[in-house]
Amino acid sequence: MTDTEHAYYLQEVAPILPATVLDFHTHTWSSDTWKERPWETDREGAKYMVTDERYSAEQLLADGRACFPDRDYQAVCFGYPSPAVDWAEDTKYVAEEAKRNRGLWPLVLAGPSLGVSREGYEEALDAGGFHGFKVFMNWYGDDYGDMRVEDMVGPTERALANERGLVMLLHVPRRGRLADPVVQAGVRWLSAECPRAKIVLAHCGRCYLPGEMKAAIACLRGLDNVRMDTAMVMDPVVLQIALNEIGPGRLVFGTDFPIAAMRGRRVQVWDHWVDVVLPGYPPSAFRVEGDNYHAGYMAREIVLAIRWAADMVGISDAERDGIFHDNGMALLKKE
């Protein structure tokens, strides 16, 4: 970090962080566990998100410590949730990485399209130290089509999550995100089907923009087993809307490392988000680079969005600390 960047961190970011930061949404992977490198194929949508072929747990933790150098950084982590992955190899890789590195809380990829038996999940959960499921995304790119929540979580996954009180981290489908009535119905259905599961909607239900969150948030009323993580959500108004409706106890901090290790910010342009970043990152959809501005880690922009939303809503310091640590730890506690 430059001196200017570090000074900005100390002044604007560090004062609102608790002693330990729990990041509830991160990845670790190796392309050695993949069936293919998506962006090297001609598959539709395969070049939507171009990234490094390896992102080790050591690098994940190093990125977290670089972003929050004076805090104890811990992370919920999972593999590469796309059709490129080999489930058995990815599961083994994530389990081994988590065992070798203190402060990691692993989730196993799960979904009916993977063809994993109940026994296969049980073996992974018991032997690999997994704390729940990261629901598998069986598509490339941002064409979410007519996929439903009901299609993404099968009876085996639902039964195990409910019986064991597992975390179920869900990236909701469809172009309309959580604002889509079909997705909303699916989330309500999943909440009712799995009352003991700890359901977390990734990226605040993919609501990165205020209009999306405004149209979506009311569907979570009364769904006490459904939470949201803040991964890549950098608009304070989005989080203000969420805090006003569901309260700070149902929000958990997440980054989406390695994506949030880029220096830049996710912004709204017309009706979509755009990642404005400094030079040096591979070309990818909705990613624009420039060098005529200052920028820091995207993970810190998420923290700042929480800071301003918390200030606008007026939550207590303890409630804000909960977003960064205690709320997530409560979900990881095994029953």
C-alpha positions as a printed NumPy array, in Angstrom:
array([[  0.   ,   0.   ,   0.   ],
       [  1.034,   3.565,  -0.589],
       [  1.247,   5.894,   2.383],
       [ -1.85 ,   7.704,   1.102],
       [ -3.85 ,   4.488,   0.886],
       [ -2.786,   3.394,   4.355],
       [ -3.662,   6.771,   5.834],
       [ -7.108,   6.573,   4.229],
       [ -7.596,   3.108,   5.73 ],
       [ -6.632,   4.282,   9.213],
       [ -8.925,   7.292,   9.025],
       [-12.012,   5.936,   7.27 ],
       [-12.09 ,   2.136,   7.528],
       [-10.248,   0.839,  10.584],
       [-12.221,   2.809,  13.219],
       [-15.43 ,   0.859,  12.569],
       [-13.929,  -2.657,  12.445],
       [-13.977,  -5.051,  15.412],
       [-10.801,  -6.825,  16.531],
       [-11.648,  -9.853,  14.363],
       [-13.195,  -9.538,  10.919],
       [-15.13 , -12.548,   9.602],
       [-15.531, -12.489,   5.828],
       [-18.511, -14.71 ,   5.004],
       [-17.994, -14.965,   1.22 ],
       [-14.621, -15.942,  -0.276],
       [-13.203, -18.446,  -2.73 ],
       [-10.177, -20.714,  -2.953],
       [ -9.445, -22.829,  -6.021],
       [ -6.933, -24.426,  -8.337],
       [ -7.575, -25.015, -12.038],
       [ -6.003, -28.438, -11.474],
       [ -9.397, -29.413, -10.039],
       [-11.313, -28.13 , -13.092],
       [-12.509, -29.996, -16.137],
       [-11.732, -26.966, -18.312],
       [-10.623, -23.353, -18.182],
       [-13.863, -21.62 , -19.181],
       [-12.376, -18.559, -20.886],
       [-10.29 , -20.81 , -23.167],
       [-13.456, -22.37 , -24.602],
       [-16.087, -21.073, -26.991],
       [-18.92 , -21.743, -24.558],
       [-21.466, -18.964, -24.289],
       [-20.799, -16.838, -21.229],
       [-17.483, -18.539, -20.435],
       [-15.535, -15.278, -20.701],
       [-17.915, -13.387, -18.412],
       [-15.54 , -13.48 , -15.438],
       [-11.859, -14.03 , -16.242],
       [ -9.693, -14.717, -13.203],
       [ -6.488, -16.371, -12.045],
       [ -6.155, -20.108, -12.505],
       [ -5.145, -20.529,  -8.868],
       [ -6.24 , -18.725,  -5.754],
       [ -4.788, -20.517,  -2.775],
       [ -5.949, -20.235,   0.798],
       [ -2.608, -18.642,   1.619],
       [ -3.272, -15.939,  -0.966],
       [ -6.828, -15.461,   0.292],
       [ -5.602, -14.898,   3.827],
       [ -2.793, -12.661,   2.591],
       [ -5.324, -10.513,   0.72 ],
       [ -7.51 , -10.296,   3.81 ],
       [ -4.585,  -9.276,   5.98 ],
       [ -3.445,  -6.727,   3.4  ],
       [ -6.91 ,  -5.166,   3.378],
       [ -7.253,  -5.229,   7.169],
       [ -3.632,  -5.234,   8.4  ],
       [ -4.352,  -4.434,  12.048],
       [ -7.192,  -6.942,  12.476],
       [ -7.457, -10.716,  12.845],
       [ -8.922, -11.796,   9.487],
       [-10.973, -15.007,   9.115],
       [-13.035, -16.243,   6.188],
       [-15.798, -18.577,   5.099],
       [-14.452, -20.114,   1.896],
       [-15.557, -22.405,  -0.921],
       [-14.415, -23.504,  -4.344],
       [-15.199, -22.592,  -7.924],
       [-19.011, -22.881,  -8.247],
       [-19.284, -23.263, -12.02 ],
       [-19.652, -26.106, -14.545],
       [-15.869, -26.098, -15.011],
       [-15.261, -27.731, -11.651],
       [-14.748, -31.392, -10.758],
       [-16.769, -31.694,  -7.533],
       [-14.748, -34.451,  -5.878],
       [-11.399, -32.806,  -6.609],
       [-12.635, -29.342,  -5.631],
       [-14.065, -30.681,  -2.364],
       [-10.772, -32.345,  -1.51 ],
       [ -8.826, -29.203,  -2.38 ],
       [-10.956, -26.849,  -0.261],
       [-10.928, -29.236,   2.712],
       [ -7.154, -29.556,   2.623],
       [ -6.617, -25.819,   2.247],
       [ -8.886, -25.11 ,   5.213],
       [ -7.136, -27.663,   7.404],
       [ -3.724, -26.177,   6.624],
       [ -4.692, -22.6  ,   7.37 ],
       [ -6.072, -21.205,  10.617],
       [ -9.141, -19.022,  10.411],
       [-10.902, -20.646,   7.455],
       [-14.453, -21.99 ,   7.633],
       [-15.15 , -24.109,   4.517],
       [-18.408, -24.75 ,   2.651],
       [-18.862, -27.58 ,   0.153],
       [-20.422, -27.05 ,  -3.267],
       [-23.898, -28.582,  -3.455],
       [-26.769, -28.921,  -5.904],
       [-28.762, -31.603,  -7.712],
       [-26.958, -31.064, -11.025],
       [-23.726, -32.266,  -9.416],
       [-25.167, -35.767,  -8.961],
       [-23.759, -36.191,  -5.441],
       [-25.445, -38.792,  -3.226],
       [-26.503, -38.227,   0.359],
       [-23.64 , -40.466,   1.417],
       [-21.205, -38.386,  -0.631],
       [-22.312, -35.182,   1.051],
       [-22.227, -36.777,   4.5  ],
       [-18.7  , -38.038,   3.962],
       [-17.558, -34.605,   2.805],
       [-19.28 , -32.79 ,   5.671],
       [-17.891, -35.135,   8.317],
       [-14.366, -35.696,   7.007],
       [-13.748, -32.299,   5.445],
       [-14.867, -30.117,   8.312],
       [-17.418, -28.275,   6.179],
       [-19.961, -26.01 ,   7.855],
       [-22.587, -26.139,   5.142],
       [-23.296, -25.728,   1.453],
       [-22.41 , -23.227,  -1.22 ],
       [-25.228, -23.827,  -3.708],
       [-23.819, -24.713,  -7.129],
       [-24.357, -22.445, -10.134],
       [-24.853, -24.686, -13.166],
       [-24.246, -22.05 , -15.861],
       [-21.586, -19.766, -17.298],
       [-21.845, -16.003, -17.568],
       [-24.724, -13.753, -16.603],
       [-27.491, -15.431, -18.612],
       [-29.545, -16.758, -15.711],
       [-32.439, -17.791, -17.954],
       [-35.458, -19.405, -16.324],
       [-33.569, -21.105, -13.507],
       [-35.473, -21.214, -10.195],
       [-34.333, -21.578,  -6.608],
       [-36.288, -24.837,  -6.58 ],
       [-34.034, -26.111,  -9.384],
       [-30.832, -25.249,  -7.541],
       [-31.475, -26.976,  -4.196],
       [-32.594, -30.596,  -4.403],
       [-34.291, -32.801,  -1.788],
       [-31.01 , -34.303,  -0.617],
       [-29.423, -30.92 ,  -0.031],
       [-32.542, -29.596,   1.677],
       [-32.841, -32.593,   3.98 ],
       [-29.226, -32.465,   5.114],
       [-29.21 , -28.691,   5.6  ],
       [-32.365, -28.885,   7.688],
       [-31.37 , -31.927,   9.74 ],
       [-27.922, -30.574,  10.569],
       [-28.739, -26.867,  10.763],
       [-26.198, -26.092,   8.046],
       [-25.29 , -22.843,   6.36 ],
       [-26.773, -22.663,   2.848],
       [-25.165, -19.855,   0.84 ],
       [-27.314, -19.151,  -2.223],
       [-26.544, -17.03 ,  -5.294],
       [-30.068, -16.401,  -6.547],
       [-30.805, -16.957, -10.26 ],
       [-32.718, -15.108, -12.992],
       [-32.075, -11.759, -14.601],
       [-34.336,  -9.906, -12.166],
       [-32.376, -11.114,  -9.117],
       [-34.22 , -11.089,  -5.778],
       [-36.664,  -8.547,  -7.219],
       [-38.042, -11.277,  -9.507],
       [-41.332, -12.65 ,  -8.073],
       [-40.309, -16.181,  -9.101],
       [-37.085, -15.888,  -7.116],
       [-38.925, -14.394,  -4.155],
       [-41.367, -17.299,  -4.151],
       [-38.413, -19.696,  -4.301],
       [-36.69 , -18.097,  -1.325],
       [-39.913, -18.244,   0.72 ],
       [-40.345, -21.884,  -0.299],
       [-36.774, -22.751,   0.696],
       [-37.15 , -20.98 ,   4.034],
       [-40.284, -23.006,   4.804],
       [-38.796, -26.293,   3.562],
       [-35.636, -25.874,   5.649],
       [-36.597, -24.017,   8.836],
       [-33.432, -25.132,  10.665],
       [-31.058, -24.272,   7.824],
       [-29.139, -21.002,   7.94 ],
       [-29.875, -19.546,   4.518],
       [-27.655, -16.682,   3.344],
       [-28.382, -14.827,   0.107],
       [-25.067, -13.981,  -1.542],
       [-24.465, -10.398,  -2.689],
       [-27.611,  -9.204,  -0.873],
       [-29.652, -11.314,  -3.262],
       [-27.548,  -9.854,  -6.134],
       [-29.081,  -6.446,  -5.428],
       [-26.142,  -4.164,  -6.124],
       [-28.295,  -1.157,  -7.012],
       [-30.85 ,   0.725,  -4.863],
       [-33.741,   0.098,  -7.233],
       [-33.128,  -3.638,  -7.124],
       [-33.036,  -3.743,  -3.34 ],
       [-36.106,  -1.52 ,  -2.999],
       [-38.09 ,  -3.925,  -5.191],
       [-36.749,  -7.032,  -3.432],
       [-36.377,  -6.513,   0.297],
       [-40.006,  -6.833,   1.427],
       [-40.055, -10.508,   0.424],
       [-37.789, -11.323,   3.389],
       [-40.269, -10.151,   6.002],
       [-40.857, -12.919,   8.503],
       [-38.157, -15.214,   7.056],
       [-36.015, -15.298,  10.166],
       [-33.749, -18.073,   8.851],
       [-32.755, -16.031,   5.776],
       [-29.854, -13.577,   5.891],
       [-27.832, -11.592,   3.349],
       [-24.113, -11.201,   2.789],
       [-22.6  ,  -7.972,   1.498],
       [-20.194,  -9.437,  -1.083],
       [-19.402,  -6.809,  -3.759],
       [-22.214,  -4.52 ,  -2.544],
       [-20.687,  -1.036,  -2.393],
       [-23.712,   1.248,  -2.536],
       [-24.633,   2.583,   0.939],
       [-28.26 ,   3.136,  -0.099],
       [-28.65 ,  -0.567,  -0.927],
       [-27.506,  -1.494,   2.575],
       [-29.538,   1.287,   4.169],
       [-32.686,  -0.198,   2.608],
       [-31.735,  -3.658,   3.85 ],
       [-30.972,  -2.462,   7.385],
       [-34.245,  -0.58 ,   7.592],
       [-36.238,  -3.656,   6.555],
       [-34.5  ,  -6.687,   8.095],
       [-32.2  ,  -5.102,  10.676],
       [-28.461,  -5.506,  11.319],
       [-28.796,  -8.969,  12.847],
       [-29.561, -10.523,   9.461],
       [-26.641,  -8.975,   7.591],
       [-23.141, -10.522,   7.391],
       [-19.998,  -9.013,   5.932],
       [-18.646, -10.648,   2.772],
       [-16.167,  -9.605,   0.096],
       [-16.047, -12.204,  -2.724],
       [-12.244, -12.449,  -2.69 ],
       [-10.376, -12.63 ,  -5.03 ],
       [-12.653, -10.207,  -6.934],
       [-12.717,  -7.684,  -4.069],
       [ -8.915,  -7.697,  -3.888],
       [ -8.931,  -5.517,  -7.002],
       [ -8.411,  -1.814,  -6.468],
       [-11.469,   0.073,  -7.608],
       [-15.176,   0.332,  -6.943],
       [-18.448,  -1.114,  -8.234],
       [-20.661,   1.743,  -9.415],
       [-24.039,   2.177, -11.071],
       [-24.125,   3.247, -14.718],
       [-27.678,   3.555, -16.037],
       [-29.38 ,   0.269, -15.068],
       [-26.325,  -1.937, -14.37 ],
       [-23.217,  -2.091, -12.214],
       [-19.722,  -1.497, -13.601],
       [-16.412,  -2.319, -11.902],
       [-14.121,   0.694, -12.3  ],
       [-10.583,  -0.532, -11.566],
       [ -6.956,   0.523, -11.787],
       [ -4.867,  -0.96 , -14.629],
       [ -3.416,  -4.452, -14.439],
       [ -6.447,  -6.743, -14.246],
       [ -7.581,  -9.069, -17.054],
       [-10.404,  -7.838, -19.303],
       [-13.822,  -9.035, -18.148],
       [-17.471,  -8.141, -18.581],
       [-18.521,  -4.836, -16.964],
       [-14.91 ,  -4.107, -15.997],
       [-13.425,  -0.734, -17.01 ],
       [ -9.908,   0.41 , -16.134],
       [ -8.431,   3.847, -15.71 ],
       [ -5.43 ,   5.512, -14.105],
       [ -6.575,   9.076, -13.476],
       [ -8.023,   8.52 ,  -9.994],
       [ -7.106,   7.08 ,  -6.6  ],
       [ -8.523,   3.687,  -5.653],
       [ -8.07 ,   1.119,  -2.916],
       [ -9.188,  -2.437,  -2.287],
       [-12.796,  -3.103,  -3.237],
       [-13.178,  -4.959,   0.062],
       [-12.721,  -1.648,   1.849],
       [-15.377,  -0.022,  -0.317],
       [-17.807,  -2.641,   1.02 ],
       [-16.807,  -1.688,   4.569],
       [-17.382,   1.977,   3.794],
       [-20.815,   1.235,   2.356],
       [-21.714,  -0.539,   5.609],
       [-20.316,   2.384,   7.578],
       [-22.461,   4.991,   5.843],
       [-25.571,   2.814,   5.823],
       [-25.153,   2.144,   9.546],
       [-24.78 ,   5.858,  10.201],
       [-27.889,   6.701,   8.171],
       [-30.012,   4.065,   9.897],
       [-28.586,   4.741,  13.339],
       [-27.633,   1.257,  14.502],
       [-25.41 ,   0.833,  17.559],
       [-21.682,   0.125,  17.468],
       [-22.37 ,  -3.368,  18.824],
       [-24.877,  -4.06 ,  16.047],
       [-22.379,  -2.836,  13.472],
       [-19.688,  -5.073,  14.985],
       [-22.127,  -7.949,  14.623],
       [-22.238,  -7.48 ,  10.859],
       [-18.452,  -7.827,  10.693],
       [-18.119, -10.807,  13.029],
       [-20.725, -11.973,  15.548],
       [-23.63 , -12.539,  13.135],
       [-21.529, -14.809,  10.951],
       [-20.025, -16.73 ,  13.847],
       [-23.522, -17.502,  15.129],
       [-24.337, -19.089,  11.772],
       [-21.177, -21.219,  11.826],
       [-21.901, -22.642,  15.271],
       [-22.759, -26.315,  14.827],
       [-25.958, -27.544,  16.458]])
